Amino acid sequence: MKRSYWTLIGVLLFGVCALSFILSLVGVNLTMLKFLDTLETPTSVIIRLTGMFAGIIIMYLSKADLSND
């Protein structure tokens, strides 16, 4: 896949997880992540934070020049 696609995937993953995390703090939940509400609260928060960090890592790796020149 091209680098721009990976960047888009990283941005979307980070954005959705960050939005879900912020909204869960005020008691609102995204419909597409409704399955996280059935889990216990610490597990749900850990999954959301992991998604945010994964999105940042994907964005970084898609933009980094990893060649050994």
N, C-alpha and C positions, 0 to 999 in steps of 0.2 A: 504494500500500500504506500502511497505517496506520503511525504512528511506532513503535508497540509491536512490530510485526512486524520492522521494521528493527533495532530494539534487540535482539530475540531472535536475529536472524541475526548481528549483530555479536558478541554474547556467545558464541554457538555457534562461530563462526569463530575467535575469540580463544581460547576454551577448548580446542578440538580441536587447534589449532596449538601452543598452549603446552604442552599435555599431551604431544603428539607430540614436541616439542623436548626436554622434560625427560626423557621416557622414552628417547629416542634417546641421551641422554648416558650412560645406564647400560646400553645395549645391548638394550633392549626396544623393539619397534615395534608400532604400531597396525595392525591388519589392513586397515582402510579406506584407509590411506595407504601401503600396501605398495609402490605404484608409485614413491614417492620414494626407496625403498631401492635401486632399480635405477639411479638417477642417481648421479653422482659426489657425494662428501660435501659440498664447498662449495656446489654447486647445491642440494642437498637442504636444507641449513641456510638458505640465502638464501630459498628458497621458504617454509619454515616461519616464518622471521622476518617475511617480507612478509605472510603470512597473519595473523600476530599484529598487526602494525601496521594492516593493513586492517580487522581486527575492531575495533580501538580507534577508528579513524577513523569507521567506520560507526556505532558507538555514540555517539560525540561528535556527529556530524552529525544523528543521529536525535533527540538530546535538546536540541540547540542551537536557540535562537530566532533564526532567520535573517531575520526581517522587519525592514524599514527604518523602523520607527516613530519 
